[in-house]
Amino acid sequence: MNESIDQLCPNCGLCCDSTLFADVELRAGDDAKQLAKLGLTLEQKTKSKVAFAQPCACFDGKLCGIYHDRPKRCRTFECGLLKKVEAGELTAGAALKKIFEAKRHAEKVRQLLRSLGQCDERMALTHRYTEVMSGPVDFSNEDDAESRGELMVAVNDLMTLLQRGFLR
């Protein structure tokens, strides 16, 4: 691993915990059977595309449990922050601050989802949000309507932060 990866990735994990992605598609050359044996739950997305859902079953909260055998997409992905640090456009310290800010935002979204009854941490964050927001609104319950509004704002703030810092 290079120094930037050593500093940033174990403190982040947003690409593995479902904050950035709902799933990861396998690429040509990935051994689906071997990846399944290693713990990834694979699903057929289309006739020719296989993916594994996020959060990744092999992510322990800091590190990848199958790092040396991980899929190609995982091997080649570099978030925008990592690219900026490696290009000298951003210091590792500034990147870590952005990581911690994004993690705070993501945790706020998770807390709001739990308060609205969506507690399945095995589902991707975007799927959890969709499930909550597609349910009926109880306008007689002020807290429900207010929490949904707060959730919408929190997701918007998180997505804006991710688009600006992590996905470019």
MOHU-V128096 format. One record per residue. N is the residue number from 1. BURIAL is # if it has 16 or more other C-alpha atoms within 10 Angstrom, else .. D_LAST is the distance of its C-alpha to the last C-alpha in whole Angstrom. Layout:
# MOHU-V128096
n=[N:N]
burial=[BURIAL:BURIAL]
d_last=[D_LAST:D_LAST]
This chain:
# MOHU-V128096
n=[1:2:3:4:5:6:7:8:9:10:11:12:13:14:15:16:17:18:19:20:21:22:23:24:25:26:27:28:29:30:31:32:33:34:35:36:37:38:39:40:41:42:43:44:45:46:47:48:49:50:51:52:53:54:55:56:57:58:59:60:61:62:63:64:65:66:67:68:69:70:71:72:73:74:75:76:77:78:79:80:81:82:83:84:85:86:87:88:89:90:91:92:93:94:95:96:97:98:99:100:101:102:103:104:105:106:107:108:109:110:111:112:113:114:115:116:117:118:119:120:121:122:123:124:125:126:127:128:129:130:131:132:133:134:135:136:137:138:139:140:141:142:143:144:145:146:147:148:149:150:151:152:153:154:155:156:157:158:159:160:161:162:163:164:165:166:167:168]
burial=[.:.:.:#:.:.:#:#:#:.:#:#:#:#:#:#:#:#:#:#:#:#:#:#:#:#:.:.:.:.:.:#:.:.:#:.:.:.:.:#:#:#:.:.:.:.:.:.:.:#:#:#:#:#:#:#:#:#:#:.:#:.:.:#:#:.:.:.:.:#:#:.:.:#:.:.:.:#:#:#:#:#:.:#:#:#:.:.:.:.:.:#:.:.:#:#:.:#:#:.:.:#:#:.:#:#:.:#:#:#:.:#:#:.:.:#:.:#:.:.:.:.:#:#:#:.:.:#:#:.:.:#:#:.:.:.:.:.:.:.:.:.:.:.:.:.:.:#:.:.:#:#:.:#:#:.:.:#:#:.:#:#:.:.:#:#:.:.]
d_last=[22:20:21:17:17:20:20:16:16:20:19:16:17:14:13:17:19:17:15:12:14:18:18:18:19:22:21:24:26:25:29:29:32:31:28:30:33:30:30:27:28:27:27:28:25:27:30:27:24:25:23:23:22:20:21:22:26:25:23:26:23:22:23:23:26:26:24:26:26:23:21:20:16:17:18:15:12:10:7:5:8:10:9:9:13:14:13:15:13:13:17:17:19:16:14:16:17:14:14:18:17:15:18:20:18:18:22:23:22:24:27:27:27:30:32:31:33:30:30:29:27:26:25:21:20:19:22:24:23:24:27:28:27:29:32:35:35:38:39:42:40:38:36:35:33:32:30:29:28:26:24:23:22:21:18:17:16:15:12:12:11:9:7:7:6:6:4:0]
